[in-house]
Amino acid sequence: MTFSERIGSCFTVAQWAELLLRIVVAAICGWLVGVERSRRFKDAGVRTHCMVACTAALLMIISKYGFADLGMPDGTFFSGVRGADSARIAAQIVSGVSFLGAGVIYRDRKFTTRGLTTAAGIWAVAGIGMSIGSGLYVIGLFATFFIIFLQYVTHRFNVGSDRYSDAGLDVVFSRDSDADEALYRQLEEWGAIVTETQIDKQPDGSMKYRLGLKLKSEIKGAMINDFVGNHSDVISFKMTKVAID
């Protein structure tokens, strides 16, 4: 009997189905929390919460059942494992990969946190690898395709702040210009939400505005040209789109 056959024989079909259901229910709970966070424009939204909750359920299943193949039919353990902590390395994987995921989280120049979903994805992949390594092939394969499905659905059907795209805006006004008020009115008409503002006075007396924006719809070049053309006080106008994590 192979290791996978031994661990597979420990569960009935109904028990396998319940283990898979735990992952789904955890993802749904993460989705609900993520929706609330996303509606408040928090950095960690639906995708991140779904993936973390799903992976936490996966790791809990591995912790409880991933060592079932160590037990013999008569209740004894494989030779050499008595007295050893079989879960020690698995626990170190979870904490070690967490540090690796933290390395991809950063704050960009527009004061927006990036890499949260990628970090959660690294953690999820570690959990999938642990499940395959422990012999829980059904759990690992299901988690793989379920997480891919979650990513596809949450990117296609956005809620809360996920419906907005991030952008950075750099505008330079000439000395003694009052066009800044017109800029904010124009952004409001375009449906843009200003999340961050930084104002720097240049050596020549001009003022540079650095704005972080949430855009519900794209601001086209013709719209920008109209605004710049109607305000001679605008020296430069630069908008940068930020890629979605």
N, C-alpha and C positions, 0 to 999 in steps of 0.2 A: 504494500500500500504506500503510495506517495504521500508527501507532506500535505499537498493540496487536497487529496482524497480524504486524509485523516481529518483535516480541519473542516472539510465540507460535510463529512458524516456527523459532525457535532450538532448540526442545525437542520431543522425541517424546512420545507419550502415556506411555510407560514412564518417561521422565525427569520429566514432570509428577507422576506417581504417586509417584516416589521423593522429590520435594521435599515433597509433602504428608505422606508417611510420616515424614520427618524431624521435622516439627512434632509429629506424634502420639507418636513415640518420645521426644522431648524432654519432652513433657507427662507421659508415663508415668514417666520418670526423676525429674522434679520431684515427682510424686505420691509415689513411694517415699521420697524424702528428707523430704517433708512429713509423711508418716505417722510417721516416726521422731521428728521434731520435735514433732508434735502429741501423741504419747504421753508426751512429757516436759513437756507443758503450756507449750510455748514460744509466744510471741505470733504468730510467723509459722507458720501451719499448712499444711494440704494445699492449700487454695485459692490462697494466695499463692505457694507454691512451684510449683504447676502453671502458673499464669499467667506467672510470671517465666521459667520454663524454656521454655514455649511461645513467648513473645514474643522471647526471646533467639534461638531457632532461626529465627523469622520474620525478625528483623533481620539475621541472618547470611546468610540466603538473599537478602535484598534487597541486602546489601553485595556478594555475589558475582555475582548474576545480574540485579539491577535495572537495570543500565546496558547490557544486551545490545543494546538498540535503537540504541545509538550506533554500532555497527559496521555497515559496509556489506558487501554480499556479496563484494566483492573484497578485503576485509580492511582497507580504509581506514575513517576515521571521518568523521562529519558535519562539514561545514565549520564552523570556529570552535571546535571542542572540542579540537583537538590541543594538547597541552601544558597543558590545564586539568584541575583535579582535580574531577571530576564528583561525587565522594562527599563533598565538603567540607560542603555544606549538610546533607546527610543525617546526617552525624556530629554536627553541631551540634544537629539536632533531637533526637537521642537524649539528649545531655547536658542540653539545655535543658528538655525535658519531664521529665527525672528530677528537676530542682529543683522543677518544678511539682507533681509527685507527692509530693515530700517535704513540701510545705506542708499536705497533708491528713492527715499522720501526727501523732498527738498522744497524750499520756498523760492519761487522765481522772482524776477525783478519787478513783477507786477503784484507782489505780495500775495500770490496764490500758492497754496500747498499743492504739490504735484507728487505723483508716484504712489498714492495710497492704494489704489486698486492693483497696481503692479506688485507692491509689497505683499498685499493679501494673496495675489496669485502665486507668488513664490512660496508663501506659507502653505497654500492649497496643494501645490505640486509636491511639496515635501510630504504632506499627509498622504497623497496618492501613492507616492513612492514607498512610504512606510506600509501602507495597506497591501501593496503588491509583494513587498518583501516579507511580510508576515504570513502570506498565503491567502489573504482575503481578496482573491481576484475579482469576485463579483462586486464587492464593495468598491474596490479601487476603480474598476472600469465604469461602474455606474456613476461614481463621483466625477470622473473625468468628463463624461458626456453631459452630465447634469450641470457642471460648472460652465462648460462651453455653451450649453443651452441658456443658462442664466445670463451670461455675457451678451449673447445675441439678443435676447428679449429685452434686457434693461437698456441696451443701446438703441434698440428700435422703438421702444415705447418709453419715453422719458417722462418723469414726473418731477415736480418741484424745481429746484435749481438745475437739474439735469436737462431741462428744456432750454436752458440758456447756454450760450457759448461764451467763453472768456476771451477778452481782448484787452490790449493795452493801447492807450492813446497818448501821444506826445504832441503837444501844441505849444508853439512859441508865439507870444503876442508882443507887439512893439511897445515902446515906452508910453506910459499914460494911456494905455488902451482900455476900453470898457467892453471889449468884445467877449470877455470871459463869461459875462452874464448871458449873452446871446448863445454862447456855446452850450451852457447847461440847459437852456431852454430848448435848443435844437436836439440835444441828446435825449431829452424827455420826449420830444415829438417822435424821435426815432425809436422809442421804446427801450432805450438803454438805461441800465441801472448803474450808477457810479458806486463802486465798492471801496475804492481807495483813491486818495488825492495827495499829491506831493507837488508843492510849488517852489520853484527855485528862481532866484533873481540872477540874471546873467550880468557879466561885467559891463556890457553896453547898455544896461538899464532895461532890457527886454525881460519878459517873464515867461518861464517855461513851466507848463502844466503837465504833470504825469498822472494819468488817470487809469485806474483799473475798472473795467466795464464788464457787465453781464448783458449779453445781447440775445434778445428773443428772435430777432430776424436779422438777416445780413444787411449791413450798411454798404450800399453800392458806391462805386467810384463817382458816378454822376451826382449822387447826393452830396458827397464830400466836395466835389468841384463847385456845386452851387453855393454851398456855405462859404467856402474860401473866396469865391468870386464876389460874394456880397459883403465881405468884411475885409477891407484893405489892411486892417490892423494885424491880420494873421500873417506871420512870417513863414511858418512851416506847420504842416499838419501831417502826422504820421500815425497810422493805425496798424497794430500788429495782432493777428489772430493767434490764439494759443491752442495748441493741439489738445484734443480730448484724451484723458487717460483711459 
